[in-house]
Amino acid sequence: MGPSRATPKHANSRYTKIKFLGKGGNGEVHLCRDDRLGKLVAIKTLRREHTSVPEEVQILQRLDVHENIIQCHAVLDHLTHPFRQSIVFEYCQSGNLNEYRNTFQDDLPETFLWNVFRQVSDALLFLHRAEIVHGDLKHENVLVATTKAGQKWPVLKICDFGAAIVRPTRRIPRSHYGTWTVQPPESETIYGPETDIWSLGVIIHTLVHGHPPTGMAPLYERDPDRWFSRMDRVVPFGTPNKTLYRQFCHWHAHNPHNITRIDIPSPIAPMYSKLLNHFMMRALDVNWETRVTVHELHRFIPTLETFASSMTAVGSQYLLNLFDGGRGWNWVLVSSVTESQIVRQLVFAVAQYSQARENPPIVNHGRKLLHLMDAKDRAAASQYLDEAF
């Protein structure tokens, strides 16, 4: 049993409260000192119905240790309040991703965005393999830990599992329990792992543009219940907290999604590579059935993060734009192009660059992409490289 599979105990004087850190939908968090070990911890105090174990605690107890998931040290039962329970977490002194983003005086480096993409998708892969949907993935719920030796960027950790659920029923909506601005278009009827993928796309979009991909529509009816009735809407069977669901649908209708690319010039936001934009837009696919999956992200993002860093290091980051993704300027599908075909085009671009600059070693960066391709594309790319070099 790993350290994060905490065993409930009674709260005692081991922990000294230092200051209030924040409040969420289901509890308060305080910075405390573990007097036995002499280190800082974060303690979240929950209210629970009757004396049952809160669902957040049950989920944390299911999880083994993962670098990108906040570690739970212990679960404490309150001595005098049977309807309260506290969770002792590791403390991340650099705050959350939103606070860390504000420490940058200039535009965020693209290598940092790739790193965020990779670390958060690694965490989601771990959760989704455990059949857990987080349901409230946002900047405030991604904590910033220390930077490991030899690494440029700090370790990121997903926290706050108050809206999480194990093995959700796809046709029973639950997005209304999370932060509304990070919920996907299908959230009024569908809930599942693809919900978290959309939220990951929102994180990248917001890091660049400073706001989530939502807009505003005219508000003709302020009362959610009357609006819901006039629209002849029906609450799906089994939906929990129907009042909150109707309020969410009302908000959702008046705050439509408005996604802005990050690879085109803008007077108010920096421009990033076409490749990074491609994967952000795949995460923000408005069709949940064709949205990129966490397994696809795990296949591509780690290698492409390294590739993007290498191209940046040699001053050739423009190579990240040299492919046809089959999309128009407004991201409308023009022709079907797979990620494998995109990677093949990148290998060709690197090879041509290497030939033009008479710099054979740089082609090795292209060779490191071969394993990402399907068999047909890999064979074509390998043949091209063999003939060229």
C-alpha positions in Angstrom: 0.0 0.0 0.0 1.6 3.3 -1.1 1.8 6.4 1.0 -1.1 8.0 -0.8 -3.4 5.2 0.3 -4.0 6.9 3.6 -5.4 5.1 6.7 -7.9 7.2 8.7 -6.7 8.3 12.2 -7.8 10.7 14.8 -6.6 14.3 14.5 -4.2 15.3 17.2 -1.7 17.9 18.2 0.9 16.7 15.7 -0.1 19.4 13.2 0.2 23.2 14.0 -2.0 25.4 11.8 0.0 28.3 10.2 -2.3 30.0 7.8 -5.4 29.7 5.5 -4.6 28.8 1.9 -7.9 28.6 0.2 -11.4 27.3 0.0 -13.0 25.0 -2.5 -16.5 23.7 -3.1 -16.2 21.0 -0.5 -13.6 22.1 2.1 -11.0 24.5 3.4 -7.2 24.2 3.1 -4.7 25.4 5.7 -0.9 25.4 5.7 0.3 23.4 8.7 3.5 22.2 10.2 4.0 18.5 10.9 5.7 18.8 14.3 6.8 15.2 14.3 8.6 15.4 11.0 9.4 19.1 11.0 8.0 19.8 7.5 5.1 21.8 6.0 1.9 20.1 4.9 -1.4 21.2 3.5 -4.5 20.0 5.3 -7.9 20.0 3.7 -10.9 19.8 6.1 -14.1 18.3 4.7 -17.6 18.1 5.8 -19.2 14.7 5.4 -22.8 13.4 5.5 -23.4 11.2 8.5 -20.2 9.3 9.3 -19.6 7.9 5.8 -16.2 8.3 4.2 -16.3 11.3 1.7 -15.9 10.2 -1.9 -12.8 12.3 -2.3 -11.1 10.3 0.4 -12.2 7.0 -1.2 -10.7 8.1 -4.5 -7.4 9.1 -2.9 -7.2 5.8 -1.2 -7.5 4.0 -4.6 -4.5 5.8 -5.9 -0.9 4.7 -5.8 1.9 7.3 -5.8 2.4 9.2 -9.1 4.7 12.1 -9.6 2.0 14.3 -11.1 -0.7 13.6 -8.5 -0.7 15.4 -5.2 0.4 12.9 -2.5 -1.9 12.2 0.4 0.0 11.4 3.6 -2.9 10.7 6.0 -6.7 11.0 6.6 -7.7 12.3 10.0 -10.9 11.8 11.8 -11.9 14.8 14.0 -12.0 14.0 17.7 -15.0 16.1 18.5 -16.7 16.6 15.1 -17.9 13.3 13.6 -19.0 15.1 10.5 -15.6 16.5 9.7 -12.5 14.8 8.3 -9.1 16.1 7.3 -6.8 15.1 4.5 -3.0 15.7 4.9 -1.3 16.5 1.6 2.2 17.3 0.6 2.7 21.1 0.4 3.7 22.7 -2.9 5.2 26.1 -1.9 5.2 27.6 -5.5 1.4 27.6 -5.5 -0.8 26.7 -8.4 -0.2 27.0 -12.1 -2.0 30.3 -12.3 0.2 31.8 -9.7 3.3 30.4 -11.3 2.3 31.8 -14.7 2.2 35.3 -13.1 5.9 35.0 -12.2 6.9 35.3 -15.9 7.5 38.9 -17.0 7.6 38.0 -20.7 5.6 35.6 -22.8 5.6 32.0 -21.7 8.2 29.9 -23.5 6.7 27.4 -25.8 8.9 24.7 -24.2 7.0 25.4 -20.9 3.6 24.9 -22.6 4.8 21.6 -24.1 5.9 20.6 -20.6 2.6 21.5 -19.0 0.8 19.5 -21.8 3.0 16.5 -21.1 2.9 16.5 -17.3 -0.9 17.0 -17.1 -1.6 14.4 -19.7 0.7 11.9 -17.8 -1.4 12.5 -14.7 -4.7 12.0 -16.7 -3.4 8.8 -18.2 -2.7 7.5 -14.6 -6.2 8.6 -13.5 -8.1 7.3 -16.5 -6.4 3.9 -16.3 -7.7 3.8 -12.7 -11.2 4.7 -14.2 -11.2 8.0 -12.4 -12.5 11.2 -14.0 -11.2 14.4 -12.3 -14.0 16.6 -13.5 -12.5 19.9 -12.3 -9.2 20.3 -14.0 -8.1 23.9 -14.1 -5.0 26.1 -13.3 -5.9 26.4 -9.7 -6.0 22.6 -9.4 -2.5 22.1 -10.9 0.1 22.7 -8.2 3.7 23.6 -8.8 6.3 21.5 -6.9 10.1 21.7 -7.0 12.3 21.5 -10.1 14.2 18.2 -10.2 18.0 18.2 -10.8 18.8 18.6 -14.5 15.2 19.7 -15.4 14.2 23.2 -16.7 10.6 23.2 -15.4 9.1 22.3 -12.1 7.1 19.2 -11.4 3.3 19.7 -11.7 0.7 17.9 -9.6 -3.0 17.6 -10.0 -5.0 18.2 -6.8 -8.5 18.7 -5.5 -10.5 15.5 -6.2 -13.7 16.9 -4.8 -15.6 16.6 -8.1 -13.9 13.3 -9.1 -15.8 10.1 -9.6 -14.9 6.5 -10.3 -16.4 4.8 -13.4 -18.9 7.5 -14.2 -22.0 6.6 -16.3 -21.4 8.4 -19.6 -25.0 9.5 -20.1 -25.4 11.0 -16.6 -24.2 14.6 -16.6 -21.9 15.6 -13.7 -20.0 18.6 -15.2 -22.2 21.0 -13.2 -20.2 19.9 -10.1 -17.0 21.3 -11.6 -15.9 24.8 -12.6 -18.2 25.7 -15.4 -15.7 27.6 -17.6 -13.6 24.5 -18.1 -16.5 22.1 -19.1 -16.8 20.9 -22.7 -19.7 21.5 -25.2 -21.3 18.1 -24.6 -21.3 18.4 -20.8 -25.1 18.8 -20.6 -25.5 15.2 -21.7 -22.1 13.4 -21.6 -19.5 13.0 -18.9 -16.4 10.9 -19.1 -12.6 10.9 -19.6 -13.0 13.2 -22.6 -14.3 15.9 -20.2 -10.8 16.0 -18.6 -9.1 16.2 -22.1 -11.2 19.3 -22.9 -10.2 20.9 -19.6 -6.5 20.2 -20.4 -7.0 22.1 -23.7 -8.6 24.9 -21.7 -5.5 25.1 -19.5 -3.2 25.6 -22.6 -5.6 28.1 -24.2 -5.9 30.1 -21.0 -2.1 30.1 -20.4 -1.7 31.8 -23.8 -4.7 34.0 -24.1 -5.4 34.7 -20.4 -9.0 33.5 -20.6 -10.9 30.2 -21.2 -12.4 29.5 -24.7 -15.8 30.9 -23.8 -17.8 33.9 -25.0 -21.1 35.6 -24.2 -24.6 35.5 -25.7 -27.6 37.8 -25.1 -29.4 37.0 -21.8 -33.1 37.2 -22.3 -34.2 35.2 -19.3 -32.4 35.6 -16.1 -34.2 32.9 -14.1 -32.6 29.5 -14.9 -35.8 27.5 -14.0 -38.0 29.6 -16.2 -35.5 29.5 -19.0 -35.2 25.7 -18.7 -39.0 25.3 -18.9 -39.4 27.7 -21.9 -36.7 25.8 -23.8 -38.6 22.6 -23.2 -35.5 21.1 -21.6 -35.6 17.9 -19.6 -33.1 16.8 -16.9 -31.5 13.5 -18.0 -32.5 10.6 -15.9 -30.2 10.0 -12.9 -28.7 13.5 -13.0 -27.6 14.5 -9.4 -28.5 17.9 -8.0 -31.1 18.9 -10.6 -31.3 22.5 -9.5 -27.6 23.0 -10.0 -27.8 21.2 -13.4 -30.5 23.6 -14.6 -28.4 26.6 -13.5 -25.4 25.1 -15.3 -27.4 24.7 -18.6 -28.6 28.3 -18.3 -25.1 29.5 -17.9 -23.8 27.2 -20.6 -26.3 28.5 -23.1 -25.3 32.1 -22.5 -21.6 31.5 -22.5 -20.9 29.7 -25.7 -17.5 28.3 -26.5 -15.2 30.6 -28.5 -11.8 28.9 -29.2 -8.9 31.0 -30.4 -5.9 29.5 -32.2 -2.5 30.1 -30.8 -0.5 29.9 -34.1 -1.7 33.1 -35.8 -0.6 36.7 -35.2 -2.5 38.5 -32.5 -2.1 42.1 -31.1 -2.9 40.8 -27.6 -1.4 37.3 -27.4 1.9 35.7 -28.4 2.1 33.3 -31.3 3.2 29.7 -30.9 3.9 26.9 -33.3 1.5 25.2 -35.6 2.3 21.9 -34.0 1.5 23.0 -30.4 -1.7 24.6 -31.7 -2.7 21.3 -33.4 -2.7 19.3 -30.2 -4.4 22.1 -28.2 -7.1 22.2 -30.8 -7.4 18.4 -30.8 -8.0 18.6 -27.1 -10.6 21.3 -27.7 -12.4 19.3 -30.4 -16.1 20.2 -29.9 -17.0 16.7 -30.9 -16.2 14.5 -27.9 -16.2 11.4 -30.1 -13.3 12.6 -32.2 -11.5 14.5 -29.5 -7.9 13.3 -28.9 -7.7 10.7 -26.2 -5.2 10.5 -23.3 -3.7 7.5 -24.9 -3.0 9.4 -28.1 -1.5 12.3 -26.2 0.7 9.8 -24.3 1.9 8.4 -27.6 2.8 11.8 -29.1 3.4 14.5 -26.6 6.5 13.3 -24.7 8.5 12.8 -27.9 7.2 16.0 -29.5 8.1 17.9 -26.3 11.7 16.8 -26.7 11.6 17.5 -30.4 10.2 21.0 -29.9 12.9 21.7 -27.3 15.6 20.5 -29.6 14.4 22.6 -32.5 14.2 25.6 -30.2 17.7 25.0 -28.9 19.2 25.1 -32.4 17.1 28.1 -33.5 15.0 26.1 -35.9 11.6 26.2 -34.2 10.0 27.3 -37.5 10.3 23.6 -38.5 7.4 23.0 -36.1 5.2 24.8 -38.6 6.1 22.8 -41.7 3.2 20.5 -42.2 -0.3 20.4 -43.6 -2.7 19.4 -40.9 -5.7 19.4 -43.2 -7.4 22.4 -41.5 -8.5 25.8 -42.8 -7.8 29.0 -41.0 -10.9 28.6 -38.9 -10.0 25.0 -38.1 -12.6 23.6 -40.4 -11.6 20.2 -41.7 -10.5 20.4 -45.3 -8.8 17.0 -45.7 -8.2 14.1 -43.4 -4.7 14.1 -42.1 -3.6 11.8 -39.2 -1.0 12.7 -36.5 1.2 10.0 -38.1 1.1 11.8 -41.4 1.9 15.1 -39.6 5.0 13.6 -38.0 6.1 12.2 -41.4 5.9 15.7 -42.8 8.0 17.0 -39.9 10.7 14.3 -40.6 10.8 15.4 -44.3 11.2 19.0 -43.2 14.0 18.2 -40.8 15.8 16.2 -43.5 15.5 19.0 -46.1 16.7 21.5 -43.5 19.7 19.3 -42.7 20.6 18.9 -46.4 20.2 22.7 -47.1 22.4 23.6 -44.2 24.8 20.8 -44.8 24.3 19.8 -41.2 23.8 16.0 -41.2 23.7 15.6 -37.3 20.4 17.5 -37.0 18.6 14.8 -39.0 18.9 12.6 -36.0 16.2 14.6 -34.4 13.9 13.5 -37.2 14.9 9.9 -36.8 13.7 10.0 -33.2 10.2 10.7 -34.5 10.0 7.5 -36.5 8.5 5.4 -33.8 5.5 7.7 -33.6 4.3 6.8 -37.1 2.1 4.1 -38.4 3.9 1.4 -40.4 3.2 2.9 -43.8 4.4 6.4 -42.9 7.4 5.1 -41.0 8.5 3.1 -44.0 8.2 6.1 -46.3 10.0 8.4 -43.9 12.8 5.8 -43.3 13.3 5.3 -47.0 13.5 9.1 -47.5 16.1 9.4 -44.8 18.2 6.5 -46.1 18.2 7.9 -49.7 19.0 11.4 -48.5 21.8 10.5 -46.2 
